[in-house]
Amino acid sequence: MKPDLNSIVQTLLQENANLTLQNAQYKSVLEQYEKRFGAQIAEEQAKEEGK
């Protein structure tokens, strides 16, 4: 039996919610990383560009 359209839509909505949450978590980790290492990264990039 094929799943009905409503079931497919519900599955996609749930998957979208899961991915949205996961994206927010990754973004949070990235922001923390940038706060911690941002100055160091900028310094290293400046050194590379100066070569």
N, C-alpha and C positions, 0 to 999 in steps of 0.2 A: 504494500500500500504506500502510495506516495504521500509525503507530508503535505498538509494543506498550506496555502499561502500565509495564513495567519501564524502558523507554527514557524514557518521560515522567517517571517518578519520578526517574531518574538526572539528567535535565536540570534538574528542579526543585531537587534537592539541590545541584547544582553552582551554579545561579543563587543559591540561598540562601547558599551559602558565599561567593560573590563579593560579594553585598550585605552580608553580615556583615563581611567584610574592609573593604569600602568604608566602612561605617558606623564601624568602629573608626578608620579613617584620618581621617574627618571629625571624629570626637569628639576625636581627638588634636590636630588643628589648632585646633578650638574651644577646647580647654583651654589651648593655648599662647597663643591670642589673649586669652583671659580673664586669664591670668597677666600678660600684657604690658600690657593696656589696662583691666583690671578696675577699678582705682582711679579712673582717668580717667572711665570710664563711670558709676561710682557717683556721682562728683562732679557730673557733668553731669545725672544723673537727680535728684539732690538739688536742684540749681538749678531744674530744671523744676518739681518738686513745690512749691518755695517760691514760685512765681509766682502 
